[in-house]
Amino acid sequence: MNRNAKHPRLTRALCILVAVLILGGALAVFDRILMPKYITTSREGSLTEEYYAAVAETNHDVLFIGDCEVYESFVPATLWEEYGISSYVRGGAQQLVWHSYYLLEDALRYETPKAVVYNVLALKYGTPQKEGYNRLNLDGMAWSASKVDAIRASMTEEESFVSYVFPLLRYHGRWDELTAEDFRYAFGGKPAETDSGYLMQTAVVPPDADADQPISPLADPTLPATAMAYLDKMEALCRERGIELILIKAPTDSWGYHWYDEWDEQIVDYAEAHGLTYYNLIPKSDEIGLDMTTDTYDKGVHLNASGAEKLSRYFGAILQERHEIPDRRGDNLFATVWARRVDSYYQRKDDMMKGNS
């Protein structure tokens, strides 16, 4: 009697297990469908995830990290063509310094570059800003302790950690926004939106009268302690791994994103105190050869492909001559990978320029 009674209980347990597995599988499918694909809209959302396929192909001697002032300013294809520098731009839309730190920590799980180039503009922020930017930087990040810490450091008060673990909780309202690409790319196969992390823009929109607006003075010129603490962590991480940390300020300096002298002085002092090199490229615009009537796509806020190529040629010489970044063009593995990447870059450029005409 007891032996026979075990069978219904076993059957019920198996049924429950199957139901749980089916439910879990269905939720995983819905997660994949509802997650934004960042192709026709918000291309910046592809920046983080595309790194993993690239580093699986080859290592990089230089990693650029930071906000839009890196992923729209430095062209790895140009650095390769001109100097044989293998590089990647691990940038993100409004990538705040804690994003940068944990994305760097994550990258060092896969490779150890000779130099990390960090753009300092985001150091003006001391608190999380918007969930949308957190998602653009973190949704594509591979799961690890670094991602867990990045989420905890980045969340606004309205966000919950569990919604990052189960994106369905965040994106369940996208049902009426779904397009064919959400189903087509739910399980991979997305076309690359960047060229080694560089997000190309080819339009030309020069500055207008807005560029002459007065610059408001700072109420408090001190860079936030939280931001500087993460810069300390970045410096310590690079030092421990034998990586040279190079600080830069991109040459763009529009009235909407002004880089104040008071901030610059603090970075100069920080670099000196920690034995780092800092390049403020704003005064170097003429030397770089930038012309904002042709080298910007949004009225001087960011560079277009023309301006980014000029900056890359200029800064590549600095990386090679002052920081001894090697020329890898004689290495067959690097040369093979980069030949394809350069071809892809120029194909995208041609396509985008035809679309502008």
Secondary structure, DSSP 8 states (H G I E B T S, - for coil): -HHHHHHHHHHHHHHHHHHHHHHHHHHHHHHHHHS---SSS-GGGGHHHHHHHHHHH---SEEEEESHHHHTT--HHHHHHHH---EEEEE-TT--HHHHHHHHHHHTTT---SEEEEEGGGGG--S---HHHHHHHHTTS--SHHHHHHHHHH--TT--THHHHSTHHHHGGGGGG--HHHHHTTTS-----SBTTB----------GGGG------S--S--HHHHHHHHHHHHHHHHTT-EEEEEE-S---GGG---HHHHHHHHHHHHHHT-EEEE-GGGHHHHT--TTTSBSSTTSSB-HHHHHHHHHHHHHHHHHHH-----TT-HHHHHHHHHHHHHHHHHHHHHHHHH-
